[in-house]
Structures are given as structure tokens and as C-alpha cells.
């Protein structure tokens, strides 16, 4: 029985070690691919250290990669877990601070693949990570002997069930929080109408809005995906209205920039109406560049952040081509 308990402990340690190692290596790799966007995130999360945002960003990325590989290759695991605990805890503190301050910024904890999630959702995801790191750190403690496992078997079973329930409920909360954000997004049309006239648009069967922040174009995948979706939709001759809304600050907007903006629109082949909108409106609607589609009943039917994978691009194209 003692041997079996020790085997269970080793299995859990290895499972968490590999899982967390993969997650942190993946997180660091994605951020490394999209450096500029992550630097902007650091600057937004820690404005009082904005002059050091690049240095902090590089340090966080390299730390995640290095410590993640330490977990995968079983090198100084306790040290790696301790340092990752510190990093995640600091990010949780920063997220809580920005949530309390009402900051509209994406955490990008996992790069562009998490840019859509709200701060509340990303906070819950980080708490789940913290929970798993704590469990791994506890199991790695040499004071947890085989005899302890045997004598406290019932307690271990209760603790394991409690641990699984806590993480499951947190995950459910994160998912429900994101679903709530989708419901809120259905009320964005009045906000859009306060900026642009939609009188002519209401005669269309479908309305397509591109919400674009030039900050996201530091990610080549996002830019290429935007161009691909934009080009394909502009070839559709159906009764659809396409509007481009650009985050004003990301454009470095000024009277001089206005001409450059028009030249850029011409260069990428955008002939549909395009507007610069305030950062507050942009952040009320999305944390990242996206495409939002409403049907003739003003119901939100599609919302996809960039990059949009080819399969979803095809779904969007087919929907607009048949409606």
C-alpha cells in the first residue's frame, strides 16, 4: 500500500510538472513571437515602470521559457516552481490592481490567443495556475514521506476532491465570465451609432464591423489574417455593409496622420467607410482587433478576434455569402 501511495504521488508530480512546463513554454514562445504587443501590455499594467517595460517584458518571457524547460527536463524543480509562483503571484496582484482601477487593458498572459479574455477571466486563469503550482510545490516537499501518505490516506482523498472541485468551479467561472462579455457585446450597436450614422446601414441585411488596433499588427498573423478576411469579404456582392473602426491612439492620430491613414487604406485596398474611434469606445467593445457581424435583426451572430483561422474565415465567408 505504501508503495502504491508513493506511485500516486509520483504520478501527480510528473503530470503537473509536464503540464505546467508545457503551458509556460507555450506562453513564453507566443509572447516572444509578439514582443511589441506584450511590451505594450506591460506598459499598460505597470504605468509607473513604463520606461522599463521592454526590459521587464524580455525578463518575463525568458523566465517563463527557462523555468518551463526546467520543469520539463526535471532540473531544480523546486527552485523553478518557487520562481514561477512568484511570477504568477505578481501578475495576479497587477491584475487585481488594474481591475480595481477599472483599467481597460488586455493581460495577454498567453499572448494573442488570450487577448480576447477580460481581466477578470484572466485573473481566474492565473489563480488556477497558482493553485496547481502550490500543489506541485507541496508535493515536492521531502517532508511528505511515504508514511505520511499512508497514515493520512483519507485526508489525501478529501484534499484531492476539494482541489479538483475548486479548479473546476474557477474554470466554470472564467467561462461564464467570458459568456457574459459576449452578452454585453450585443448592446454595442447604440455605442457605434453614437459615433457614426447608421441610417443607411439599417437598409442592409447584414452589418460587418472591423475593430482594429494598429498595436495588434505587430503580430504578423493578425495582420495577414485581417487582410485575408477583409479582401474576401469585399468581394461579396450581397446586401452587406462593411465598416472599419480604428482605435484612435494606436494610429498616432493627428491632422498629419489623417492623410497617411487614407494612403494606408488605399494601399491595402479598403474602399469601405473607415473611422477613427476613441480608445474608450474600442475597449468597451473588445480587448483586441476583431470582426463583429450583426444580422438584419441587429443580433450579434459572429465575433472573432484576429488572427482568425482559415476554417472560421470560411464560416464567416459562407455565412455572408448566403445571407
C-alpha positions in Angstrom: 0.0 0.0 0.0 2.9 2.4 0.8 4.4 1.7 -2.5 1.2 2.4 -4.3 0.7 5.7 -2.4 4.2 6.8 -3.4 3.4 5.9 -7.0 0.3 8.0 -7.0 2.3 10.9 -5.6 5.0 10.5 -8.3 2.3 10.3 -11.0 0.7 13.6 -9.8 4.1 15.3 -9.6 5.0 14.3 -13.1 1.6 15.1 -14.5 1.7 18.6 -13.0 5.3 19.1 -13.9 4.8 18.3 -17.6 1.5 20.1 -17.9 2.8 23.3 -16.3 6.1 23.1 -18.1 4.3 22.9 -21.5 2.0 25.8 -20.5 4.8 28.2 -19.5 7.0 27.3 -22.5 4.0 27.8 -24.8 3.2 31.1 -23.0 6.8 32.4 -23.4 7.0 31.3 -27.0 3.8 33.1 -28.0 4.9 36.3 -26.3 8.3 36.1 -27.9 6.6 35.9 -31.3 4.6 39.0 -30.5 7.1 41.1 -28.5 5.7 44.6 -29.3 2.2 43.7 -28.1 3.5 42.2 -24.8 5.7 45.3 -24.2 2.6 47.4 -24.6 0.7 45.2 -22.1 3.5 45.6 -19.5 3.4 49.3 -20.1 -0.3 49.4 -19.5 -0.3 47.1 -16.5 2.7 48.9 -14.8 2.5 52.5 -16.0 4.8 53.8 -13.3 7.6 51.5 -14.7 6.7 52.2 -18.4 10.3 53.2 -19.2 11.4 49.7 -18.2 8.6 47.9 -19.9 10.8 46.4 -22.6 13.3 45.1 -20.1 10.5 43.7 -17.8 8.8 42.1 -20.8 12.0 40.3 -22.0 12.8 39.2 -18.4 9.3 37.7 -18.0 9.4 35.9 -21.4 12.9 34.4 -20.8 12.0 33.4 -17.3 8.9 31.6 -18.5 10.8 29.7 -21.2 13.8 28.9 -18.9 11.7 27.8 -15.9 9.3 25.9 -18.2 12.1 23.9 -19.7 13.5 23.3 -16.2 10.2 21.6 -15.3 10.1 19.6 -18.4 13.7 18.3 -18.0 13.4 17.9 -14.2 16.2 20.4 -13.4 16.0 22.0 -9.9 12.2 21.6 -10.0 11.6 23.1 -6.5 13.5 26.3 -7.5 11.7 26.5 -10.8 8.3 26.1 -9.1 9.2 28.7 -6.4 10.2 31.3 -9.1 7.1 30.6 -11.2 4.9 31.0 -8.0 6.5 34.4 -7.5 5.9 35.5 -11.2 2.3 34.3 -11.2 1.6 35.9 -7.8 3.0 39.3 -9.1 0.8 39.1 -12.2 -2.2 38.3 -10.0 -1.5 41.4 -7.9 -1.2 43.5 -11.0 -4.4 42.2 -12.4 -6.3 42.8 -9.2 -4.9 46.4 -9.1 -5.9 47.1 -12.7 -9.4 45.6 -12.1 -9.9 47.8 -9.1 -8.7 50.8 -11.0 -11.0 50.0 -13.9 -8.2 49.8 -16.4 -9.3 48.6 -19.9 -6.3 46.6 -20.9 -5.7 43.0 -22.0 -3.3 40.9 -19.9 -2.1 38.8 -22.8 -1.0 36.2 -20.3 -0.8 33.7 -23.2 -0.1 36.2 -25.9 -2.6 36.9 -28.7 -4.5 33.7 -28.0 -5.7 35.1 -24.7 -6.1 38.7 -25.8 -9.9 38.4 -26.1 -10.4 37.5 -22.5 -11.4 40.1 -19.9 -9.1 41.0 -17.0 -11.5 39.1 -14.6 -11.3 35.9 -16.7 -7.5 36.1 -17.0 -7.3 36.6 -13.2 -9.2 33.4 -12.7 -6.9 31.6 -15.1 -3.9 32.8 -13.2 -5.4 31.7 -9.9 -5.9 28.2 -11.4 -2.2 28.2 -12.4 -1.2 29.4 -8.9 -3.2 26.6 -7.3 -1.5 24.0 -9.4 1.9 25.4 -8.7 1.2 25.4 -5.0 0.1 21.7 -5.2 3.2 20.8 -7.1 5.4 22.7 -4.6 3.7 21.0 -1.7 4.2 17.5 -3.2 7.8 18.2 -3.9 8.4 18.8 -0.2 10.6 16.0 1.2 8.8 16.1 4.5 5.8 14.5 2.7 7.0 10.9 3.4 5.6 7.6 2.3 4.4 7.0 5.9 2.6 10.3 5.9 0.7 9.3 2.7 -0.3 6.0 4.2 -1.4 7.4 7.6 -3.4 10.2 6.0 -4.9 8.5 3.1 -8.5 9.7 3.8 -7.3 13.3 4.1 -5.5 13.0 0.8 -8.6 11.7 -0.9 -10.7 14.6 0.5 -8.0 17.2 -0.4 -7.8 15.8 -3.9 -11.5 16.0 -4.4 -11.6 19.5 -2.9 -8.7 20.6 -5.2 -10.5 19.3 -8.3 -13.8 21.0 -7.3 -12.1 24.3 -6.7 -10.3 24.3 -10.1 -13.4 23.1 -11.9 -15.6 25.9 -10.4 -12.9 28.5 -11.1 -12.8 27.3 -14.7 -16.6 27.4 -15.0 -16.5 31.0 -13.6 -13.9 32.0 -16.2 -16.1 30.6 -19.0 -19.3 32.1 -17.7 -17.5 35.5 -17.3 -16.5 35.3 -20.9 -20.0 34.3 -22.0 -21.3 37.4 -20.0 -18.9 39.6 -22.0 -20.4 38.1 -25.2 -23.9 39.1 -24.0 -22.7 42.6 -23.2 -21.2 42.9 -26.7 -24.7 42.5 -28.1 -25.5 46.0 -26.8 -22.7 47.7 -28.7 -24.7 49.0 -31.6 -26.0 52.1 -29.7 -22.4 52.9 -28.9 -21.4 52.6 -32.5 -24.4 54.7 -33.5 -23.3 57.5 -31.2 -20.1 57.8 -33.3 -21.2 57.1 -36.9 -24.5 57.4 -38.7 -26.1 54.1 -39.2 -29.2 55.3 -41.1 -28.0 53.9 -44.4 -26.7 50.7 -42.8 -30.1 49.8 -41.5 -31.2 49.1 -45.0 -28.7 46.3 -45.3 -29.3 42.6 -44.4 -26.1 42.3 -42.5 -23.6 44.7 -40.9 -19.9 43.8 -40.6 -17.6 45.8 -38.3 -13.9 45.5 -38.2 -12.5 46.8 -34.9 -8.8 47.4 -35.5 -5.9 48.5 -33.2 -2.7 49.0 -35.1 -0.9 47.8 -32.0 -2.1 44.3 -32.8 -0.4 44.5 -36.2 2.9 43.8 -34.5 1.7 40.2 -34.7 2.2 39.2 -38.4 -0.5 36.5 -38.1 -3.0 39.1 -37.0 -2.2 41.5 -39.9 -2.2 38.8 -42.5 -5.5 37.4 -41.2 -7.1 40.8 -41.2 -6.0 41.4 -44.8 -7.3 38.0 -45.9 -10.7 38.4 -44.2 -11.1 42.0 -45.4 -10.2 41.1 -49.0 -12.5 38.1 -49.1 -15.5 40.0 -47.7 -15.1 42.9 -50.0 -15.5 40.5 -53.0 -19.0 39.6 -51.8 -21.8 41.4 -53.7 -24.6 40.6 -51.3 -26.5 43.2 -49.3 -24.0 43.7 -46.6 -22.5 46.8 -45.0 -18.8 46.8 -44.1 -17.4 49.4 -41.7 -13.8 49.7 -40.4 -13.3 51.3 -37.0 -9.7 52.0 -35.9 -8.6 52.7 -32.3 -7.5 56.3 -32.5 -4.4 56.3 -30.3 -3.0 53.3 -32.0 -2.9 55.3 -35.2 -0.9 58.2 -33.6 -3.8 60.2 -34.9 -3.4 63.9 -35.9 -4.2 66.0 -38.9 -0.9 65.0 -40.5 -1.6 61.3 -39.7 -5.1 61.6 -41.4 -3.5 61.8 -44.8 -1.2 58.9 -44.0 -4.2 56.9 -42.8 -6.0 57.5 -46.1 -3.0 56.4 -48.0 -2.7 53.2 -45.9 -6.4 52.4 -46.6 -5.8 52.9 -50.3 -2.6 50.7 -50.2 -4.4 47.8 -48.6 -7.4 48.1 -50.8 -10.0 49.3 -48.3 -12.7 51.3 -50.1 -15.5 50.9 -47.5 -16.2 53.6 -44.8 -13.4 53.8 -42.2 -13.4 55.8 -38.9 -11.1 56.6 -36.1 -12.9 55.9 -32.7 -11.9 56.7 -29.2 -9.8 54.3 -27.2 -12.6 54.1 -24.5 -15.2 53.0 -27.1 -12.8 50.5 -28.6 -12.0 49.0 -25.2 -15.7 48.9 -24.2 -16.3 46.6 -27.1 -13.2 44.5 -27.4 -9.7 43.9 -25.9 -8.2 43.0 -29.3 -8.8 43.6 -33.0 -11.7 41.6 -34.2 -14.6 41.3 -36.7 -18.2 41.6 -35.4 -21.2 40.7 -37.5 -24.9 41.6 -36.9 -27.8 40.2 -38.8 -30.8 42.3 -40.1 -32.4 42.0 -36.7 -29.4 43.7 -35.1 -28.5 40.4 -33.4 -24.8 39.6 -32.9 -24.1 36.4 -34.9 -20.3 36.3 -35.2 -17.5 37.8 -33.1 -13.9 36.6 -33.9 -10.6 38.1 -32.8 -7.6 38.2 -35.1 -5.9 36.0 -36.1 -9.0 34.2 -37.5 -8.1 30.7 -38.5 -8.8 29.6 -42.1 -11.8 27.4 -41.1 -13.5 30.2 -39.3 -12.7 32.5 -42.2 -14.6 30.1 -44.4 -17.5 30.0 -42.0 -17.7 33.8 -42.0 -17.5 34.0 -45.8 -20.2 31.3 -46.3 -22.5 33.0 -43.8 -22.2 36.4 -45.5 -22.5 34.9 -49.0 -25.8 33.2 -48.2 -27.5 35.9 -46.1 
